[in-house]
């Protein structure tokens, strides 16, 4: 564990994220431009792909960070059986979710690998044991969005929104060092779990917050995080008929973070080209549907 990651244990996570949020939404011209220019230079942001390539045209740093892409900058895999990569970034981890053989529970049931022997369970991640069981033996993919990446998350497959669950938690960094050092990181950080019903069964999309990430927004409800902390908040969307098509935008991060996709057993096979640290782009093949 690096000294910086160790230090984050003692930091006032929510206070720092609230301050970062205020800075991100500031319309002070000098401040917002300094933030935009610093991030663009430090992380080599490719603004030629943006719908607005002029870094001075954004009214706030957050507007720059959640920028749209030019039409055609990303396109979905042409194979109709392909489940799509939900975001630009890189694969933190992907693979099979542990399951219990013949209904007998054991320590690998629902296990998701994080890094360096660390992991967590679908129950811990989703905050619901019943919902978690639907993914035993399935597959997962954890996609890390760095500060340079496009920060909108899109649908891997067509689905109808059933429920969202805002789970309070810490706001550790989700960078590589923290992922390798902080136990159960993604099941500890503040997150928004989005449950969809699809033609192959349930699909979960988990928007995981991080240190200095000031929010998560969805296309159906707008801002979901903040507020930070508080009780678990469940929103039931059954009967609301909110259906998003494959490749549609579903949510966005304010600052960089991580999205985790969960699929049930027997539904899909992950693309063999994917492995830890693989760079990925929105719309590429995440998995192939086999059901």
Order of alpha helices (4+ residues) and beta strands (2+ residues): alpha-alpha-alpha-alpha-beta-beta-beta-beta-alpha-alpha-beta-beta-beta-alpha-alpha-beta-beta-beta-beta-beta-beta-beta-beta-beta-beta-beta
